[in-house]
């Protein structure tokens, strides 16, 4: 699918952001994370467009298997990138398989994984969810320095809100940071971060947000990754969805600036930005460079 007009969004003016806000914006944009899908062409596209200060995270695909994730992570690390593979619990067969995966991850050098339950309909073996995999990691030396887990600003499609909060509380014993799932509403994100902190979960948070992509692709992806409120809103508000096809629809700069100054406060412990690129790497990177230039 070709990238429509939103792929070159009209840049939001930064005049209303004070000097402290611009410094925070620059800090957030200077070293973000770009999440990519392990497709056949993504290695070439990353190398062609993304500088080495950007951390690349590689999703786990039920269709391609965990090996596709680790293999891509190994190749990108060979190009000089800091890479974080997603480890899907439902794709890990048993403890021997987990040890094999961890050996390959640690050989990459960053010693970091992002743990998800995964989208496979049936677990491949002993780990039906992320908590069970994290518990297995706690029971033995794993060699990891950082372990990320998911947080949900909006309701998950099939997990009750109370369970997602409880799961995040359980995971804090071994996890070292949280990445928030995709959300299109900065007000929801700000309220969620406040709620997490009131629950005394102090892990650093990377704010998950859409990069620059075809809005139709955003809609299709959002219906599959648990963003119920955003997907339902888009389906039920066709006029709003049509606006996404025109300049002035969803624009990542507007999303980020709406998070300020709240999420720049030290007590919020926001560690950075995690971009769901949907492999639209070039457009998202060009947008980031433009924003950095405007914030200078």
C-alpha positions, 0 to 999 in steps of 0.5 A: 500500500502506498503512503498517502498524504499523512506520510508527509504531515504538516509540521506543528508549530512549536512556538507555544512550547516554552524553552523547557518544553523544547529541551524535553522534546529534543531529549525525547526525539534524540534517541527514540526506539523504532519498532519494526516487523520482521519482513523480508525487506526491513533490514535494507530499509533500516540500514538505508534510512535510520541512523545508529543512535536509534534503537531498533526493536523487532516484533515477534511474528506467529507466522514467521516464528521466533527465529525470524525475530532473533535472526533480524536482530542479529543482522541489524546488530551486525550493522551497528544498531542497538537492537531489542528483540521481542520474545513472545512467550507463546512462541517458546516451546520449553525451558531448553528453547528459552535458554537457546533464545537467550544465548543468541540474544546475549551474544548480540551484546545489548543483553535486553529483551522485550517480553510479550505474551504474543498473538499465537492462538495456541502456546507452543509449549510451557508459557501461555503468557508473559508472566509465566515466561518472566517467572521462568527467567526469575528462577535461573541466571539469564544474563540480561541487563534490561527486560521490558514489558507492555502497559495498556493505556486503553482497554485490551481487546480480551484482557480485563483492565484490572488484570492488566494492572495486576499483571504489570504489578506482578511483572515489576519484580523482574521487569526493568521498564514498561512500553505503553501500547499504541494509543491515539489520545495523549490525554488518555496516555497522561492519565494512564501514566498518573494512574501507574504512578499512583499504583506505586509502579515506578518502572521507567516508561517508554511512551508508545505512539504511531509514527508516520504511516498510512492511516488505513494501515494504522486502523488495520494494525490497531484492531489486531493489537488490543487497542479497542477504544481507538479502533472502535472510535475510528470505525464509528467516526468515519468523518474523523477517519477521513480527516486522517487522510488529509493534512491535519489528521493524526500527526505525531508532532501534535501527539508529542507536544500534547504530552508536554509539560506533564510527561517531562516532569521527573516524577513521571519517569518517562524514559523516552518514545517508542514508535510503532513504525509499521515499517514506514521507516523512512517517513518516520525518520524524516519527520523526526529529523524535521522535528529536531531541527524545529526544536533547536 
